[in-house]
């Protein structure tokens, strides 16, 4: 599903509200970090299609996000990460 700009901005606002501040990351347990990630992951996946359409940089930003998300999936043992335990 392709998001409109308004829908994408709304999703990004919800993601932003759900994330801790960068200075708070070091204080999170692995469980807290993974719970937060798994809560926002579906929203991030929804906005990646919209981000990929940003001229010049969107596809590169999307690639970086997908690689980082795949790494976090392994760390957090997310469903569908295609990694054997």
Phi and psi restraints in degrees (value plus and minus 20) as a CYANA .aco file:
   2 UNK   PHI    -111.6   -71.6
   2 UNK   PSI     110.1   150.1
   3 UNK   PHI    -107.7   -67.7
   3 UNK   PSI     127.4   167.4
   4 UNK   PHI     -95.5   -55.5
   4 UNK   PSI     146.6   186.6
   5 UNK   PHI     -79.6   -39.6
   5 UNK   PSI     -62.1   -22.1
   6 UNK   PHI     -81.9   -41.9
   6 UNK   PSI     -63.1   -23.1
   7 UNK   PHI     -85.3   -45.3
   7 UNK   PSI     -61.8   -21.8
   8 UNK   PHI     -83.8   -43.8
   8 UNK   PSI     -63.7   -23.7
   9 UNK   PHI     -83.0   -43.0
   9 UNK   PSI     -59.2   -19.2
  10 UNK   PHI     -83.6   -43.6
  10 UNK   PSI     -65.2   -25.2
  11 UNK   PHI     -80.8   -40.8
  11 UNK   PSI     -64.5   -24.5
  12 UNK   PHI     -81.9   -41.9
  12 UNK   PSI     -58.2   -18.2
  13 UNK   PHI     -84.1   -44.1
  13 UNK   PSI     -60.4   -20.4
  14 UNK   PHI     -86.9   -46.9
  14 UNK   PSI     -59.4   -19.4
  15 UNK   PHI     -82.1   -42.1
  15 UNK   PSI     -68.3   -28.3
  16 UNK   PHI     -77.5   -37.5
  16 UNK   PSI     -62.7   -22.7
  17 UNK   PHI     -87.3   -47.3
  17 UNK   PSI     -48.6    -8.6
  18 UNK   PHI    -105.3   -65.3
  18 UNK   PSI     -35.6     4.4
  19 UNK   PHI    -110.6   -70.6
  19 UNK   PSI     125.7   165.7
  20 UNK   PHI     -93.2   -53.2
  20 UNK   PSI     145.0   185.0
  21 UNK   PHI     -90.0   -50.0
  21 UNK   PSI     129.4   169.4
  22 UNK   PHI     -72.5   -32.5
  22 UNK   PSI     -56.0   -16.0
  23 UNK   PHI     -89.4   -49.4
  23 UNK   PSI     -35.0     5.0
  24 UNK   PHI    -113.0   -73.0
  24 UNK   PSI     -32.1     7.9
  25 UNK   PHI     -79.0   -39.0
  25 UNK   PSI     -64.6   -24.6
  26 UNK   PHI     -81.1   -41.1
  26 UNK   PSI     -45.4    -5.4
  27 UNK   PHI    -105.9   -65.9
  27 UNK   PSI     -24.1    15.9
  28 UNK   PHI    -102.8   -62.8
  28 UNK   PSI     124.3   164.3
  29 UNK   PHI     -96.6   -56.6
  29 UNK   PSI     145.2   185.2
  30 UNK   PHI     -79.0   -39.0
  30 UNK   PSI     -61.5   -21.5
  31 UNK   PHI     -81.5   -41.5
  31 UNK   PSI     -65.5   -25.5
  32 UNK   PHI     -83.0   -43.0
  32 UNK   PSI     -62.2   -22.2
  33 UNK   PHI     -83.3   -43.3
  33 UNK   PSI     -64.1   -24.1
  34 UNK   PHI     -88.2   -48.2
  34 UNK   PSI     -59.4   -19.4
  35 UNK   PHI     -81.8   -41.8
  35 UNK   PSI     -62.3   -22.3
  36 UNK   PHI     -84.0   -44.0
  36 UNK   PSI     -66.8   -26.8
  37 UNK   PHI     -79.1   -39.1
  37 UNK   PSI     -68.6   -28.6
  38 UNK   PHI     -85.5   -45.5
  38 UNK   PSI     -47.0    -7.0
  39 UNK   PHI     -92.7   -52.7
  39 UNK   PSI     -57.8   -17.8
  40 UNK   PHI    -114.1   -74.1
  40 UNK   PSI     -36.3     3.7
  41 UNK   PHI     -72.5   -32.5
  41 UNK   PSI     -68.0   -28.0
  42 UNK   PHI     -79.7   -39.7
  42 UNK   PSI     -56.8   -16.8
  43 UNK   PHI     -88.3   -48.3
  43 UNK   PSI     -61.9   -21.9
  44 UNK   PHI     -81.9   -41.9
  44 UNK   PSI     -64.0   -24.0
  45 UNK   PHI     -80.1   -40.1
  45 UNK   PSI     -57.6   -17.6
  46 UNK   PHI     -86.1   -46.1
  46 UNK   PSI     -57.2   -17.2
  47 UNK   PHI    -104.2   -64.2
  47 UNK   PSI     -32.8     7.2
  48 UNK   PHI     -81.3   -41.3
  48 UNK   PSI     -56.7   -16.7
  49 UNK   PHI     -82.2   -42.2
  49 UNK   PSI     -59.8   -19.8
  50 UNK   PHI     -89.1   -49.1
  50 UNK   PSI     -64.0   -24.0
  51 UNK   PHI     -80.7   -40.7
  51 UNK   PSI     -58.7   -18.7
  52 UNK   PHI     -81.2   -41.2
  52 UNK   PSI     -40.7    -0.7
  53 UNK   PHI    -106.9   -66.9
  53 UNK   PSI     -23.8    16.2
  54 UNK   PHI     -86.2   -46.2
  54 UNK   PSI     105.6   145.6
  55 UNK   PHI     -76.3   -36.3
  55 UNK   PSI     122.0   162.0
  56 UNK   PHI      52.5    92.5
  56 UNK   PSI     -64.8   -24.8
  57 UNK   PHI    -137.1   -97.1
  57 UNK   PSI     -35.8     4.2
  58 UNK   PHI     -76.9   -36.9
  58 UNK   PSI     -65.0   -25.0
  59 UNK   PHI     -87.3   -47.3
  59 UNK   PSI     -53.4   -13.4
  60 UNK   PHI     -92.3   -52.3
  60 UNK   PSI     -59.9   -19.9
  61 UNK   PHI     -82.3   -42.3
  61 UNK   PSI     -63.5   -23.5
  62 UNK   PHI     -81.3   -41.3
  62 UNK   PSI     -63.9   -23.9
  63 UNK   PHI     -80.1   -40.1
  63 UNK   PSI     -66.8   -26.8
  64 UNK   PHI     -80.4   -40.4
  64 UNK   PSI     -64.9   -24.9
  65 UNK   PHI     -82.3   -42.3
  65 UNK   PSI     -62.5   -22.5
  66 UNK   PHI     -84.3   -44.3
  66 UNK   PSI     -60.3   -20.3
  67 UNK   PHI     -85.6   -45.6
  67 UNK   PSI     -66.4   -26.4
  68 UNK   PHI     -83.3   -43.3
  68 UNK   PSI     -59.4   -19.4
  69 UNK   PHI     -86.0   -46.0
  69 UNK   PSI     -58.1   -18.1
  70 UNK   PHI     -83.1   -43.1
  70 UNK   PSI     -57.6   -17.6
  71 UNK   PHI     -86.5   -46.5
  71 UNK   PSI     -62.2   -22.2
  72 UNK   PHI     -88.4   -48.4
  72 UNK   PSI     -55.5   -15.5
  73 UNK   PHI     -76.5   -36.5
  73 UNK   PSI     -62.7   -22.7
  74 UNK   PHI     -83.6   -43.6
  74 UNK   PSI     -67.6   -27.6
  75 UNK   PHI     -82.4   -42.4
  75 UNK   PSI     -60.8   -20.8
  76 UNK   PHI    -114.7   -74.7
  76 UNK   PSI     -17.1    22.9
  77 UNK   PHI      31.6    71.6
  77 UNK   PSI      28.5    68.5
  78 UNK   PHI     -90.5   -50.5
  78 UNK   PSI     125.3   165.3
  79 UNK   PHI     -78.4   -38.4
  79 UNK   PSI     119.0   159.0
  80 UNK   PHI      60.7   100.7
  80 UNK   PSI      -4.0    36.0
  81 UNK   PHI    -101.7   -61.7
  81 UNK   PSI     -23.5    16.5
  82 UNK   PHI      38.8    78.8
  82 UNK   PSI       8.5    48.5
  83 UNK   PHI    -136.8   -96.8
  83 UNK   PSI     117.7   157.7
  84 UNK   PHI    -101.8   -61.8
  84 UNK   PSI     122.9   162.9
